[in-house]
Amino acid sequence: MTTDAADIQSLETEYLLQVYRRIPIVLNRGEGSHLYDTAGQPYLDFISGLGVASMGHANPVLAEALADQAKTLLHTSNLYFHPLQGQVGERLARLSGLARVFFCNSGTEAVEGCLKFARRYWYSQDVHSRTRFVALERSFHGRTLGALSTTAEPGYRAPFAPLLDVTFVSPDDPLALEAALTDEVAALIVEPIQGEGGVWPLSNELAEVITVGCRRSGTLLIADEIQCGLGRTGAAFHSATLGLKPDLMSLGKALGGGVPIGALLMSQAVADAVSPGDHGTTYGGNLLSCRAALVFLDMLEQGGLERVRQAGDRLSQGLEAIAARHEVVQEVRGAGLMRGIAMTEKAAIAVVAGAQERRLLVNRTGGNVVRMLPPLTVTDDEIDRALDILEQALANHTG
Ligand SMILES: Cc1ncc(COP(=O)(O)O)c(C=O)c1O
């Protein structure tokens, strides 16, 4: 196996489908909040594989559990009863207040399942007119056809049209949202904090309109907690912080700490509409991914949420102080350990590059926002170091 960075890059360029614009760094080792390139250079990782490495890299408790599981049994399929899915399901149901869980393999698949089960619900009520969906502008829900249909970005959508019939409403226009919730809509789907769109928390005002509008019209509510859920904000789910009571919820990213897993949760009323054979996936709830999820949920429930709240406060205070010293910063947004600094697009490009030169990994989202999604295990010292580097990158930017 080659560890030469140039060889790795040229192999990939020759054989892989070119859908990613990769940064020319080859990372082949991690520990805690740090990643190491093939030359052994450390990077402080404040993006954690896009919000996935929730327990830090090479977490020893996770590694031991995975090795043990690999030595015992990896996969049996959903043909048989399963020793771990029920345990993860029980804990997710307890955390969310939703009754039942379906396991899949990724975020987009969890969204896909939510859309299907929303349709299934109305079909079982003999209401065949409720097939449409409402979503928000700036939304990102994934890349498979259903999830893409509810993703707002025209550039992602256009090459794959026609998509499902979705009405997009501005999150800044509660009246338009209220009007869009008609008796032709199966479900409204929202990210409680929009991630890829630029780290935009939904306002309390919009959350209130969602609650009232869904109740009035009977529209089902899908909360996409794939990025902002599972402790990322210091609460189990950010929808609960906003007072939302979703009928369906999509999960992914942090749940497996790096082992691919998605899950969708639903109310008993939605679950009652579903019959055996309606949906399924070969790998869903695979033993390895469930074992990872159990380790993650242990961490979350054993002080993890409180730790994220403390760390999030430290990060937010530091970012606000930086914002006050740099005119180019327009706004700091987010909650817990999901934060974005809005500035000009040119400055955001320069700050991400400047941070990378100083060995801090952050990324740009929504065009002009520098986003941070560190591991939920990030330490105070690491937060302070990231803040120092961001300050230097801002001070040196020429945007
Ligand atoms: C809110 C949200 N929904 C869905 C997805 C899609 O998840 P995945 O990339 O695992 O398919 C993402 C990924 O970034 C996301 O942030």
The ligand as an SDF file (V2000), in Angstrom:
LIG
                    3D

 16 16  0  0  0  0  0  0  0  0999 V2000
  -28.8270   18.2540    6.9050 C   0  0  0  0  0  0  0  0  0  0  0  0
  -28.3120   17.1730    6.0060 C   0  0  0  0  0  0  0  0  0  0  0  0
  -29.1560   16.3070    5.4720 N   0  0  0  0  0  0  0  0  0  0  0  0
  -28.7340   15.3020    4.6750 C   0  0  0  0  0  0  0  0  0  0  0  0
  -27.4030   15.1560    4.3690 C   0  0  0  0  0  0  0  0  0  0  0  0
  -26.9540   14.0200    3.4790 C   0  0  0  0  0  0  0  0  0  0  0  0
  -26.2450   13.1020    4.2390 O   0  0  0  0  0  0  0  0  0  0  0  0
  -25.2440   12.0570    3.5150 P   0  0  0  0  0  0  0  0  0  0  0  0
  -24.1650   12.8580    2.8920 O   0  0  0  0  0  0  0  0  0  0  0  0
  -24.7900   11.1410    4.6150 O   0  0  0  0  0  0  0  0  0  0  0  0
  -26.0570   11.3280    2.4970 O   0  0  0  0  0  0  0  0  0  0  0  0
  -26.4810   16.0610    4.8960 C   0  0  0  0  0  0  0  0  0  0  0  0
  -25.0520   15.9680    4.5520 C   0  0  0  0  0  0  0  0  0  0  0  0
  -24.2970   16.8980    4.6670 O   0  0  0  0  0  0  0  0  0  0  0  0
  -26.9480   17.0980    5.7350 C   0  0  0  0  0  0  0  0  0  0  0  0
  -26.1020   17.9900    6.2730 O   0  0  0  0  0  0  0  0  0  0  0  0
  1  2  1  0
  2  3  1  0
  2 15  2  0
  3  4  2  0
  4  5  1  0
  5  6  1  0
  5 12  2  0
  6  7  1  0
  7  8  1  0
  8  9  2  0
  8 10  1  0
  8 11  1  0
 12 13  1  0
 12 15  1  0
 13 14  2  0
 15 16  1  0
M  END
$$$$
